[in-house]
Amino acid sequence: MNTIEKLKKKENFTGVEISLADYILKNIDHVQNMSLQELAAASYVSKPSAIRLYRKLGFKNYREFSVALQVEKIRYQEDFESEMAKAFDKSSAYKDVAVFIGKLAKKIVDQCLEAIDEDILEKIVVKLAEAGRIYVYPVGEYQTAALSFINRMSMVGRYPAMIDSAMSINGLAESCRKEDVIVVVSSSDKVSERDIHFAEVMENCKASKILVTAYQAGDSCLDKKENFVDHRLFTYPESDDPIRNNPFALQMSLLLGMNIIYGCLLKYDREHKA
């Protein structure tokens, strides 16, 4: 087991060490350029706590620890890119692509579960469970996750409407009530003029607005609208992982996040309609 895997597993870690490990995993590139004192200050732990952690991982000094992290990250990125290149090579078989996607999916499940905030998830489920009407708006050029969510919701007796070219955004903003919910689904950083118009018109809409996104930051026009979103659910942790910007990964994490919402809504219904 390498150092990064040990940091993720957190076996026999104290609470302070868990917090420090989480910080290191999210900032591996920066840690190499930090002194031990800077790392301790940035992660809000004491210097002795940081020393105990790297010694617990088998390193004699901090320099040895930080270099090992960077080497492992580079090797991991090279391995991932090499594996993906082999899977999509002209000489590869379709089974090779299937195996690669399967391995990627397993990683995405762990990362998605790491990113999702349980408290926010619960608030979103309650909002949807008690909603008068539900509307779904897909940001960017991908609609797969939005359509999948709409189909899932019909299985629990709810029938969201897709906000598409056939629906007037201005008319929707005027007709929405406080008990209505608008779910904005984002799996792309490419936004259209329509997306920008949507955010501007819906910013002060009475309906509750939920953003389910694979992006932790820089979420197009939406992040610039302070009153636009009531709840944000991230389906992908913010990190320097080379998988982070893979289009398959972004789609998988978002679809998984939407299915988790559906599953929790199903549980909510069974608890409250028994």
Secondary structure, 3 states (H helix, E strand, C coil): CCHHHHHHHCCCCCHHHHHHHHHHHHCHHHHCCCCHHHHHHHCCCCHHHHHHHHHHCCCCCHHHHHHHHHHHHHHHHHHHHHHHHHHCCCCCCHHHHHHHHHHHHHHHHHHHHHHCCHHHHHHHHHHHHCCCCEEEEEECCCCHHHHHHHHHHHCCCCCCEECCCCCCHHHHHHHCCCCCEEEEEECCCCCCHHHHHHHHHHCCCCCEEEEEECCCCCCHHHHHCCCCCCEEEECCCCCCCHHHHCHHHHHHHHHHHHHHHHHHHHHHHHHHCC
